[in-house]
Amino acid sequence: MSEPDLLHPASRSRPEPALPRPRGRSGWSTTAVFLLGLAVLIVSMGLAVRIGVSGVGFGEIGRSLGVRLGLPVQPLPRLLDSLIWELRFPRVLLAALVGAVLAVCGAALQGVTRNALADPYLLGVSNGASAGAVTVVVLGFGAGALGVTGGALVGALLSFGLMLLLLRRSGMHPVRIVLTGVLVGQLFAAITSLILMASADADTTRAITYWLLGSMASARWDAVLICGIAWVIGMVVIWLCATALDGFSFGSDTAASLGVNVRTTRLVLLVATALLTSVAVASVGAIGFVGLIVPHGVRFLVGPTHRVLLPVTAVAGAVFLVWTDALARIAFAPREVPVGVFTALVGVPLFLLVLRRRGEL
């Protein structure tokens, strides 16, 4: 049965049998893995707040947090309190949120495209965000109204809109999505390079290059709030499509024959992942490999069922980026390395290991 046939009213009137469940672990084992991951995340975030050029203790972290909660604790000196509350806390929280967002988007895209190499950057969103930021910084377009973050968000949405426009006639076939995403990504990468080569001076080019590699250094509470709201909305949308993602694992035709509206569900998932990725990229720059390797690692632990895979992947992605960001801060202290460098250094061998275990290398 072809996809156009499935959009015919007659096909939608058929009864919708239950989807077959992909094989995977369930019950107490998956619950234990999720709770263990959540505990690891909380401990990791507490340790990451301590890490930095100026070390702070758990007692000082607790006092800073206790003051905000209205507890009867001795306030910290203003400078130390500002370091913990205004710099360390938002940085660690933003790293956890961005890691969760990128990992969940990777899992959703790998499911909807049935492509093991799919990740948020498949859609060219990161390159679109980079082009938008460069346009604001170098050319000054929309600098007063949008700022760098707003420009990145507009660029990401434009790249995704172009991809949808190119797919309008050919449909949402997984292979076409992959090829169109690569095409759009390369187009916006070329635009970024052209703007930098034609208009930017050496200092601006250096700053833009640093941002393109991803950094949490500019993390603030407003970015945490925006990313947190986007994460909640996007996670709910993707979670509601979890059963359909299980259906996609058997192929589009099989999923459609089981009652999944393939075209609409695929479009909803692509829009949700593109918006989530654009918010993440606009907040911290382009960070690769999180959405590529984390879902593969989690599938080895809990199996492919998406109602289990998605929340565990979110926790694992958060832990992964919290620790890679901490590593980026201390590896060459006092100099800070862009976190995207470490996600690539860690991600490449892990991804090679995943491919080898899958028998694809």
Disulfide bonds with the S-S distance in Angstrom:
none
